[in-house]
Amino acid sequence: MKQETTSRLTMPSRTPLALIALLLALQLVTPSVVWTILLVGLAITLGLSFAWLHRLATDVSLTRRQRGAWVVAGDALEEMWELVNRGALPVLAAEIVDHSTLPAYTANRVMAAGPSAITAWRTTAICQQRGLFTLGPWDVIMSDPFGLFTLTQHYALTQSILVYPRVVSLPPLELPRGGASGRARATRKALESDLTVASVRPWAPGDSLRRVAWGITAHRDALMVREFDQEPAGNLWIVLDLDAAVQVGQGLDGTEEFAIVLAASLAAHWLRRNRAVGIVAFGREPLLLPPQRGEAQLWRILHSLAASDTSPAWPLARTLTAIRSSLGHGITLAVITPTTQADWLPAFLLLQARGVAPAAILLDAASFAAPAAPTSPGAATLALRAILVRQGITTHLLDRHLARRPLITYRRTRTDLRTLATGRVISRDVVEEV
């Protein structure tokens, strides 16, 4: 990508020009060799300072490069910077001003570079918050030795960086099985495509060849067949309440971030159990991902949730009504919400009447309230849970004190640069888990 750079040369103070005008006036009124020497000396100084920065404008450049292609919340972002001076004049002091939007990331500093030299350094930051951010633009501000002129190089290049939400361990959250009422067993014979593989065992006479696990058979050199969970395992839909009016707290201590981490973690948990998972998150941009299985679906969910944001346009009741036609019979529906109001329950109960197995995961809004969070659930949240329980809906209550230990770590390879004692720079591949 071509880097767009503009240079602007300015004079911060008009004092030298006023001094030249004064010397000219003195020379006209009372001619003296002193005024002439001062006038010529000041003019030469201004000319040299201007020529110095005009040369640096073409000889100096600053580049930055991100290490790694993606970042997970809690991971370290690392950038490599290079201040290149291709000319014979030194860069005495270059102030770098970065305009990146990544929270808690500061790349501002002052660097120097000798004639025909390269100055390299590294900046790092821990990405605590998921979201879509930009790296850049940035400015390089240089001055001449006398401080008479200022050269500002503006680099308009920006790079988007998507910080994925972290998947954490969850307490046991039992959800009702879709395709049956509560925990009842199915009386009809389900198709194998609708069942979950529970285990494998050696082949026995009478087993259908359609159940042979050919991959495991080749590995063990013996016929192995799959055993299925006989309870219908319907698709899991996760509905995330992104109504801005019901959110409590800010940033990492708010219900919005907590709910997104919870939705990502719940999806990962059920995808690892070979369940098809879909997600609904109607915020600033409506998000509806149909249920699918596999790790690719997890990355689709994480990618979508990373850029999600709240909006007052989609209260939970409206969201449940809008997705009614997209939900089939026999699915499990898990709603994650911090609301303490019950205005969404009619739409929720209507889905239950249509054969959906519902569950509600309530976030204790009182525990997210600043400055001091209570240790016991709020009365409004407890009242809402009581209503849900009376309707026979599986309900879980979580608060901000839930431990967020990473459930999944990701292995990746990056290139690390090392400088030897001789000044030689070597690169090596480093395998790390994040």
C-alpha positions in Angstrom: 0.0 0.0 0.0 1.3 3.4 -1.0 2.0 5.6 2.0 0.5 9.1 1.7 2.8 11.7 3.3 2.5 15.5 3.3 5.1 17.9 4.7 4.4 21.4 6.1 7.2 23.9 7.0 6.1 26.6 9.5 7.7 29.3 11.6 6.3 29.1 15.2 7.5 32.6 16.1 7.4 35.7 14.0 10.1 37.4 16.2 13.0 36.8 13.7 11.0 38.6 11.0 10.1 41.5 13.3 13.8 41.7 14.2 14.8 41.9 10.6 12.3 44.7 10.0 13.7 46.5 13.0 17.3 46.2 11.9 16.3 47.5 8.4 14.6 50.5 10.0 17.6 51.2 12.2 19.9 50.9 9.2 17.8 53.5 7.3 17.5 55.9 10.1 21.0 55.6 11.7 23.2 53.6 9.3 25.8 51.5 11.1 28.0 48.5 10.3 26.6 46.9 13.5 23.1 46.8 12.1 24.5 45.5 8.8 26.3 42.6 10.5 23.3 41.7 12.6 21.0 41.8 9.6 23.3 39.7 7.5 23.9 37.2 10.3 20.2 36.8 11.0 19.3 36.4 7.3 22.0 33.7 6.9 20.7 31.9 10.0 17.2 31.9 8.7 18.4 30.7 5.3 20.4 27.8 6.8 17.6 26.8 9.1 15.1 26.8 6.2 17.5 24.8 4.0 18.2 22.3 6.8 14.5 21.4 7.2 13.8 21.5 3.5 16.5 18.8 3.1 15.1 16.7 6.0 11.7 16.8 4.4 13.0 14.6 1.5 15.6 12.6 3.4 13.7 11.5 6.5 10.8 9.0 6.7 9.1 7.0 9.4 7.5 3.6 8.9 5.6 1.3 11.3 4.7 -2.4 11.0 2.4 -4.5 13.1 3.7 -7.8 14.4 1.0 -10.5 14.0 -2.1 -10.6 11.9 -4.7 -10.7 14.6 -5.1 -9.9 18.3 -7.2 -11.4 21.1 -8.4 -9.3 24.1 -5.6 -9.6 26.7 -3.0 -10.2 24.0 -0.1 -7.9 23.4 0.0 -5.7 20.4 3.5 -5.1 19.1 4.7 -2.6 16.4 8.1 -2.1 14.9 9.1 1.5 14.0 11.9 2.7 11.8 13.1 6.3 11.5 15.2 6.4 8.3 17.6 9.3 7.5 19.0 9.0 4.0 20.7 12.4 4.1 24.0 13.9 5.4 22.3 16.1 8.0 21.4 14.6 11.4 17.9 14.5 12.9 18.5 16.1 16.2 15.0 15.5 17.6 12.0 14.0 15.9 8.7 14.1 17.9 6.4 11.2 17.0 2.7 11.9 17.6 0.4 8.9 17.0 -3.3 9.3 16.5 -4.3 5.6 16.9 -7.7 4.8 18.5 -6.6 1.7 20.4 -7.3 2.3 24.1 -4.3 2.6 26.5 -1.9 2.5 23.5 0.6 5.4 23.5 3.3 5.4 20.8 4.3 9.1 21.2 8.0 9.7 21.8 11.1 11.7 20.7 13.8 10.0 18.7 17.0 11.0 16.9 18.9 9.7 13.9 22.4 10.4 12.7 23.4 11.0 9.1 22.6 8.1 6.8 21.3 6.1 9.7 18.3 4.1 10.8 16.8 4.2 14.3 14.5 1.3 15.1 12.4 0.7 18.2 9.4 -1.3 19.4 6.2 -0.3 21.0 3.8 -2.7 22.9 0.5 -2.5 24.6 -2.0 -5.0 26.1 -5.3 -5.0 24.3 -7.7 -5.2 27.1 -10.9 -4.3 25.2 -12.3 -6.0 22.1 -13.4 -3.9 19.2 -12.5 -2.4 15.9 -9.7 0.2 16.1 -7.3 2.0 13.8 -3.5 2.3 14.0 -2.5 5.7 12.6 -2.3 8.3 11.2 0.8 9.7 12.7 3.0 12.9 12.6 6.7 13.5 12.7 7.7 16.9 14.0 11.3 18.1 13.5 13.1 21.4 14.1 16.3 23.0 13.0 19.2 23.5 15.4 18.1 27.1 16.2 14.4 26.3 16.6 13.4 28.9 14.1 11.3 26.6 11.8 9.2 23.4 12.4 8.8 20.7 9.8 5.7 18.5 10.2 5.4 15.3 8.2 1.9 13.8 8.3 1.4 10.1 7.4 -2.2 9.6 6.5 -2.0 5.8 6.3 -4.2 3.9 8.7 -4.6 0.3 9.4 -7.7 -1.3 11.0 -7.1 -3.7 13.8 -9.8 -6.1 15.1 -9.4 -7.2 18.7 -11.3 -10.4 19.2 -13.2 -11.1 22.5 -11.5 -13.5 24.8 -13.1 -16.9 25.4 -13.2 -17.7 29.1 -14.2 -20.7 31.3 -17.8 -20.7 32.4 -19.5 -22.2 35.4 -21.9 -25.1 34.6 -24.7 -23.5 32.6 -27.2 -26.3 31.8 -29.4 -25.4 28.9 -32.6 -27.3 27.9 -32.3 -29.6 24.9 -34.0 -28.4 21.8 -36.3 -30.9 20.1 -38.0 -32.1 23.4 -39.8 -30.6 26.3 -37.4 -30.1 29.1 -35.3 -33.2 29.5 -37.8 -35.6 28.0 -36.4 -38.2 25.6 -37.5 -38.2 22.0 -40.0 -40.9 21.0 -39.3 -40.7 17.3 -36.2 -41.9 15.6 -34.0 -38.9 14.8 -31.9 -38.7 11.7 -28.2 -39.2 12.4 -27.5 -35.8 11.0 -29.5 -34.3 13.9 -27.7 -36.3 16.6 -24.5 -35.6 18.5 -21.7 -38.1 18.4 -21.2 -39.3 22.0 -18.4 -41.9 21.6 -16.9 -44.6 19.4 -16.7 -48.4 20.0 -15.6 -51.5 18.2 -17.9 -52.8 15.4 -20.3 -55.5 16.4 -22.5 -57.8 14.2 -25.6 -55.9 13.2 -24.1 -52.4 13.2 -24.8 -50.4 10.1 -21.9 -49.6 7.9 -23.1 -46.0 7.8 -22.0 -45.6 11.4 -18.4 -46.7 10.7 -15.9 -44.0 11.7 -13.5 -44.5 8.8 -10.9 -42.1 10.1 -10.6 -43.7 13.5 -10.8 -47.2 11.8 -7.8 -46.4 9.7 -5.9 -45.1 12.7 -6.6 -48.1 14.9 -6.6 -50.7 12.1 -9.9 -52.0 13.4 -13.6 -51.3 12.5 -14.9 -48.6 14.9 -18.5 -47.3 14.9 -20.0 -44.1 16.2 -22.5 -44.0 19.0 -24.9 -41.1 19.0 -26.6 -39.3 21.8 -30.2 -40.5 21.5 -31.6 -37.2 22.8 -32.2 -34.8 20.0 -29.6 -32.1 20.0 -31.2 -29.1 18.4 -29.4 -26.1 17.3 -28.4 -23.5 19.9 -29.3 -19.9 19.2 -27.7 -17.3 21.5 -29.5 -14.0 21.7 -27.4 -11.1 23.0 -29.3 -8.1 24.4 -27.5 -5.0 23.0 -30.1 -2.5 24.0 -28.2 0.6 25.1 -30.9 1.6 27.6 -30.3 -1.4 29.8 -26.5 -1.5 29.9 -24.8 -0.7 33.2 -21.2 0.2 33.8 -18.4 1.3 31.4 -15.6 -0.5 29.5 -14.4 -3.8 30.9 -16.5 -3.4 34.0 -19.7 -2.9 32.1 -22.5 -5.3 31.2 -21.9 -4.8 27.4 -18.3 -6.2 27.5 -19.3 -8.9 30.0 -22.2 -10.1 27.9 -20.1 -10.3 24.7 -17.4 -12.3 26.5 -20.1 -14.5 27.9 -21.8 -15.1 24.5 -18.4 -15.9 22.8 -17.5 -18.3 25.6 -20.9 -20.0 25.6 -20.7 -20.5 21.8 -17.2 -22.0 22.1 -18.3 -24.3 24.8 -21.2 -25.8 22.8 -19.2 -25.8 19.5 -16.6 -28.0 21.3 -19.5 -30.4 22.1 -20.2 -30.7 18.3 -23.4 -28.6 18.6 -24.4 -26.2 15.9 -24.5 -22.6 17.3 -25.9 -19.4 15.9 -26.0 -15.9 17.3 -28.2 -12.9 17.3 -26.9 -9.5 18.4 -29.0 -6.5 17.2 -27.1 -3.4 18.1 -25.8 -0.6 15.9 -25.4 -3.2 13.1 -27.8 -6.2 13.2 -26.0 -9.5 13.5 -27.7 -12.8 12.7 -25.4 -15.8 12.1 -27.3 -19.1 11.4 -26.2 -22.1 13.4 -23.2 -24.1 12.1 -20.7 -26.5 13.6 -16.9 -26.4 13.7 -14.1 -24.0 14.6 -14.7 -21.9 11.6 -18.1 -20.9 13.1 -16.4 -19.9 16.3 -14.1 -17.5 14.4 -17.1 -16.1 12.5 -18.8 -15.5 15.8 -15.7 -13.9 17.4 -15.2 -11.7 14.3 -18.8 -10.4 14.4 -18.9 -9.9 18.2 -15.6 -7.9 18.1 -17.2 -5.1 16.2 -20.7 -5.2 17.9 -21.9 -2.2 19.7 -25.1 -1.2 21.6 -28.0 0.8 20.2 -31.2 2.1 21.6 -33.1 1.0 18.5 -33.2 -2.7 19.4 -34.8 -3.5 22.8 -34.9 -7.2 23.6 -38.7 -7.5 22.9 -38.3 -6.1 19.4 -35.3 -8.4 18.8 -37.2 -11.5 19.8 -40.1 -10.6 17.6 -37.9 -9.9 14.6 -36.1 -13.3 14.7 -39.3 -15.3 15.3 -39.5 -16.4 11.7 -35.8 -17.4 11.6 -36.1 -19.9 14.5 -37.2 -23.4 13.7 -39.0 -25.9 15.9 -37.0 -27.8 18.4 -34.1 -25.4 18.9 -32.5 -24.2 22.1 -32.7 -20.4 22.7 -30.4 -18.8 25.2 -31.0 -15.1 26.0 -28.2 -13.1 27.6 -29.5 -9.8 29.1 -28.8 -7.3 31.9 -32.3 -6.0 31.9 -34.4 -5.9 35.1 -37.7 -5.2 33.2 -40.2 -7.9 32.2 -41.5 -6.3 29.0 -39.7 -8.8 26.8 -41.3 -11.9 28.4 -44.4 -12.1 26.2 -42.3 -12.4 23.1 -40.1 -14.9 24.9 -43.0 -17.0 26.1 -44.5 -17.0 22.6 -41.4 -18.6 21.3 -41.6 -21.2 24.1 -45.2 -22.0 23.0 -44.0 -22.6 19.4 -41.7 -25.4 20.5 -38.5 -23.5 21.3 -36.6 -24.6 24.4 -35.8 -21.3 26.2 -33.2 -20.3 28.7 -32.3 -17.0 30.2 -28.9 -15.9 31.5 -29.4 -12.8 33.6 -26.6 -10.4 34.4 -26.9 -8.9 37.8 -27.1 -5.2 36.9 -26.6 -4.1 40.5 -23.1 -5.7 40.6 -22.0 -3.6 37.7 -23.1 -0.3 39.2 -20.3 2.1 40.3 -18.7 2.9 42.5 -19.2 -0.1 44.9 -20.7 -3.3 43.6 -22.9 -5.2 46.1 -22.0 -8.8 46.9 -25.6 -10.0 46.7 -27.9 -9.9 43.6 -30.1 -6.9 43.1 -33.8 -7.1 44.1 -35.0 -6.3 40.6 -32.9 -9.0 39.1 -34.1 -11.5 41.7 -37.7 -10.6 41.0 -37.2 -11.1 37.2 -35.6 -14.5 37.9 -38.6 -15.6 40.1 -41.0 -14.8 37.2 -38.9 -16.8 34.7 -38.7 -19.8 37.1 -42.5 -19.8 37.6 -42.9 -20.0 33.9 -40.7 -23.1 33.8 -37.8 -21.4 32.0 -34.2 -22.4 32.8 -32.6 -19.4 34.4 -29.0 -18.6 35.4 -27.8 -15.5 37.3 -24.3 -14.2 36.9 -22.5 -11.1 38.3 -19.4 -9.2 37.5 -17.3 -11.2 40.1 -17.2 -14.2 37.7 -13.6 -15.3 37.3 -12.6 -14.9 33.6 -9.9 -17.5 33.1 -9.0 -18.1 29.4 -10.6 -21.3 28.1 -8.9 -21.4 24.7 -5.3 -20.4 23.9 -4.1 -19.8 20.3 -0.8 -20.9 18.9 0.9 -18.7 16.3 4.3 -18.0 14.9 5.8 -14.5 14.7 9.2 -13.2 13.6 11.4 -11.7 16.3 14.4 -9.4 15.6 17.5 -9.5 17.8 20.4 -7.2 17.8 23.8 -8.8 18.4 26.7 -7.2 20.2 28.3 -6.5 16.8 25.3 -4.4 15.8 24.1 -7.1 13.4 20.3 -7.7 13.4 19.1 -11.3 13.0 15.5 -12.6 12.7 14.1 -15.8 14.2 10.7 -17.4 14.3 9.0 -17.6 17.7 6.1 -19.9 18.4 3.8 -18.5 21.1 0.4 -19.1 22.7 -1.9 -16.2 23.4 
